[in-house]
Amino acid sequence: MSMFENLKLSDTTSREIDWEMTPHLAFVSFVSKGLHKESCNTGNRICYFFIDNWGEKPKLCLMERGLKYAKVLAEIKAPLEMLQACVKHQGGTSRSRENYAIDPFIKEWLLANVVDSEDSPYLVPVIEEQKQEDMGETLPLLGEAGFSGGKIVLPTEQSAFTDDQIASVIHEWNFFDAELNREGKFDNALVNTGDGLTIIDERSGLMWQRAGLDIASTRSMKQNIEQLNKEGFAGHHDWRMPSLEEAMSLMETSPNAKGVYLNPCFSKEQPFIFVVARRKPTGYWFVDYKQGRAYWSSGTVPGGFCKLCRRID
């Protein structure tokens, strides 16, 4: 039996493994530098292997990837020592919450035990249940909350921070960060606008998207925001990418039932988002609601999701 026969693949997915694909290239989208030209501007999907190092132990996974689509098809029960060695050779540790490319040793093992095997015992399909996301409809409606606390204006401008400066910013505003400030807690005053699309924080004076924009490169994301404003999302034309401080103000002190450090009123489908902050000396800052922290990523064309905001006062 072919490896793909017992996996649910899209009709546009190639039945071959793309051995040149890496998590970094997939992270930015198919139109990034270095990808196969025939994949650009099409609905085609490809498959590749990578190491998921976000849990207690690294896992070897098979990913099905498209321009705006990503799904883990299967976990491969490879020898743990081989995965740990691969992570170590790339500068990672057991605490490095990253995805890693496979090395030639893992590729050789996969060819012998999974890809060229008629019915591999190492390949375990991932079965996902299709559930409608619970958006936690428990917030008071706008005008019914009676917020009387002190309002606060968070910085909005483009910034450049060193690692030390990020730590200072997080402590200054008392934001929760799973690595830098576990005792932090920024108190919001969230209310439901009733349109199903937006949430308002009456303390910060910000309106937020409940969901957000899909993964894209920085350049494509800016174009997507321009288009959204042209169309007037939720009746407004001044949506923008948040500052790091604004995005961190939504961070909850523990993950919700959907596994993200956000109020349940927000979607889980944008686990890490762009902010208007560069890293000094190089890189881009992101806010990661999956891991509950701010982090940076290097690369010439980083990619991410986005959750837009706008001021209401």
Buried (B, 14 or more C-beta within 10 A) or exposed (E): EEBBEEBEBEEEBBEEBBBEBBBBBBBBBBBBEEBEEEBEEEEBBBBBBBBBBEEEEBBBBBBBBBBEBEBBBBBBBBEEEBBBBBBEEBEBEEEBBBBBBBBEEBBEBBEEBBBEBEEBEBBEEEEEEEEEEEBBEEBBEBEEBEBEEEEEEBBBEEBEBEEEBBBEBBBEBEBBBBBBBEEBEBEBBBBBBEEEBBBBBBBBBBBBBBBBBBBBBBEBBBEBBEEBBEEEBBEBEEBBBBBBBBBBBBBBBEBBEBEBBBBBBBBBBBBBBBBBBBBBEEBBBBBBBBBBBBBBBEBEBBBBBBBBBBBBE
